[in-house]
Amino acid sequence: MTQTTASPHSAPAAPTERVAVAIDLVKSYGSGDGAVTALRGVAAEFRRGQFTAIMGPSGSGKSTFLHCLAGLDTVTSGSVLIGDVDITRLSRTRLTKLRRDRLGFVFQSFNLLPMLTAEENIRLTGRLAARRADRQWFDTIVDSLGLRPRLGHRPAEMSGGQQQRVAVARALLTRPEVLFADEPTGNLDSRSGAEVLGFLRRAVDAYRQTVIMVTHDPVAASYADRVLFLADGRIVDELHAPTIDDVHARMRRMEG
Ligand SMILES: Nc1ncnc2c1ncn2[C@@H]1O[C@H](COP(=O)(O)OP(=O)(O)OP(=O)(O)O)[C@@H](O)[C@H]1O
């Protein structure tokens, strides 16, 4: 990783509108003696053009929080607003449509379709979604991610870093209000990880993309504008303009 302890974010911008809000989120799995409460009343706001990393020890509820925010999992109580819509009150059909039209997802495993080329994989979501995916925006994303020479390749013919860049391009094609990323660099070497994180950072700075990312990696978290720290299903700390050293120190304190 070429990055030093300097933090890559620019000067704090004026507050922008809230694009996602979690209100008193509680999530339990199972019932009776076997019940596990993964979230115990989590509240947070996410603003337009803000890059948030979610960190915490294993089992602290990071993925559960991301999945509840993104409408990929139901909540036990509490609400999640995307814009003005409480997605915990939507029917399954409306939620699926909202996720498709207004949210983007990048996962640790790239989730590309193996028989399709990079270009077909990128366009698939755009075609299924609201078709806001114009040619110019496609070109901008593909060129910023350096994917032009790979467009005709299938996933098996690409490196992990290239596959993840295709997944990021696919997620951004519909100009989502929020891009959710769950350990997006977990399967990448540090150089490919830095490329993906650098692009997410540029998408935030240049296009005011909102990004919410779960990560274990303090280097990845240092690309964000702020870090929310979860422990035992609660937000216990928050760090703004994080450096790698700051994040390490907080994690050591939490785990110690
Ligand atoms: N589908 C499920 N059924 C039952 N318990 C679950 C389920 N998913 C998560 N849990 C439990 O909820 C708690 C939080 O899990 P979660 O995966 O959100 O944590 P995490 O912080 O993302 O962990 P990790 O860093 O290890 O991925 C854990 O105790 C976990 O075992």
The ligand as an ORCA input file, in Angstrom:
! r2SCAN-3c Opt
* xyz 0 1
  N     -28.379    -15.063     10.143
  C     -27.993    -15.053     11.423
  N     -28.542    -15.871     12.330
  C     -28.174    -15.855     13.628
  N     -27.246    -15.031     14.131
  C     -26.649    -14.187     13.273
  C     -26.975    -14.147     11.884
  N     -26.220    -13.185     11.289
  C     -25.449    -12.665     12.260
  N     -25.703    -13.269     13.447
  C     -25.084    -12.940     14.739
  O     -25.217    -11.549     14.969
  C     -24.032    -11.015     15.534
  C     -23.471     -9.914     14.630
  O     -23.055    -10.500     13.406
  P     -22.458     -9.641     12.217
  O     -22.158    -10.592     11.086
  O     -23.334     -8.495     11.927
  O     -21.100     -9.116     12.853
  P     -19.832     -8.475     12.148
  O     -19.372     -7.386     13.040
  O     -20.140     -8.136     10.733
  O     -18.819     -9.707     12.229
  P     -17.564    -10.075     11.316
  O     -16.578     -8.959     11.472
  O     -17.049    -11.345     11.945
  O     -18.050    -10.268      9.919
  C     -23.082    -12.181     15.737
  O     -23.228    -12.655     17.055
  C     -23.592    -13.198     14.748
  O     -23.280    -14.499     15.170
*
